[in-house]
Amino acid sequence: MGKNAIEIESLKFAYGRNEVLKGVDLEVPQGSIFGFLGRNGAGKTTTIKLLLGLLKPRAGACRIQGINPQNDEIAVRRTVGYMAEDQQMYGWMRIGQIVKWVGSFYPGWDDKLTNQLLDMLELPTKSKVKTLSKGQNSRLALLLALGHKPKVVILDDPTLGLDPIARKDFLRHVIELLQTNGVTVFFSSHLLYEIEPVADHVAILDNGVIIKAAKTELLRESVRKFILCPKPEADLSSIAPVLDVVRSGENVSVTIEDCDEQKRAAIKEMASNTATETGLNLDEIFEAYVIGNKGKAVKV
């Protein structure tokens, strides 16, 4: 298995005739906080359910800590801490009761740790689950995912429905609890501005396949946007791969992948005056990869 906490190979899955995953390949490094990005309905939750053994793939395989969930679902569950999107819990239970109840399913449940987490996350043990705010509910779900000290934590859109302050509060706790302990975090979200300050690696899932996987910082450095007024003979296809081209009057905004000095020089040569280079945030990079104008009008 090497240094990968999660390995996915040629994974395919369909709901009837609807082919959701068409051959997903992905490696998640051990100890990373990995942002799993994609539009709503892209197949992020389906991928996670396959990793947990909740669904059976049509083809391909996946492993967590070297364990194939199709062969040993129980071992995977004991290795992974999982927090589902908009996670539902028994409202009639008190916090203390649900912590004790969930703990009974895990031989390695750590009572000392969960007591520390109850204090840190400010969760009153005598409060009933149904009386909790959405923020408290998310913090309780996080605690339940961490009580057995998992090596891998999977968070499936964990801040869904939270207000901006509650989202920041939740992510702060994730950082404090997990990043310093060598735990691998597989973090699915459609809110890219949340992922950017947290994740050190990202992957983009689109049309059933991974279209990009890279270190976050490297992605920001290598995907660049240039604004120029091109010469009549300029052919932007010569600097492929072009992710996005947008025209505004005489100017063209072009976003390119794997930018280097050679490509910069080529773009400057195509400009009738000057070419302005800018960096992009993760949201803009995601947009360029997923909905960018890649194949049209590169010759201007």
Steps between C-alpha positions, in 0.01 A plus 500: 500500500795735548419850616137510387214487748240459223545340159233490229557315175274512191192524720166484317146521631153554353149549632315301239594653165637814663877451497624714789865391521669411171844398621622696801871480584628676810772483764464679834835542680532387859455788744358743243189715519354419161228711337269296279331750267213474257168650409188381679414162352852438370532175694693609810263334748477188280880472508499531877232233538711266286801570722295406805359183343145637496481448124650239269696627198420390147875478434830604654607501863573726795697461823528690827819431695546203269157355581253424223153590636340236279703233682491634857244772560529474880877554495453811286237642736736453795778676310291791372316781673206605281284809514216512247347809344216632718551207737188389687509366856241380752341819629361343819848402622712722721853577383652284770275209405574511128875523563484191723274316254720566194809412704361153570547410131876566503748284694750785485267776622690749716290634790774735615524653153126542462476671839770742388313558174175566683673783688690631199193501277282644776241223489287465817452130568148540645357687200275306265612473139174650372570824691842558341572773249631399158849599608481289816357211300799515263747510789331197658517312168870584483555367852321175416724461194816546709427308819667176383818690395476419128797521266282640221212747539250546216290816511223512240395865461506535881404869515185463289230731637725686743527878505842655415608541865404142589689374192818682601462374856461141380803519270709648779421196712586266212840664464573494874393140547636331193776682318753474782437129566592354161140404423405487132193712426297442183283810477217526249339838443340716233605816688847551359588804709476269802733241349770745393644599841468144633602251231861433401386277210193519276334291230226605259234245406303578186306292249579181687881534506772690685601782267769644729676399820788700647643675802293811563795738496644345184161534328483869586853551368451309173156624390528862385281753321627746241318803361623627166404664176621234255667559166287408196708187434501383863417133551436419867483128422881501488512546878265210576356383726268802509237472773292807425477781244277805548476794263418856605521742211851492359641327808518129568524335842668161473554252786768239446614188681859410592625852443877537460743757363473364148122544498531847654740601223266361234205696636700823513602442138133474401403827674478817294610702804532339844360186666389524861546185711289426808463208739169333578335379817374144530145595405621662176727204421212259556279705268768500229537121513130416521319761289783676319488561125773249413437408139361806330655796326859466614599656172430869503 
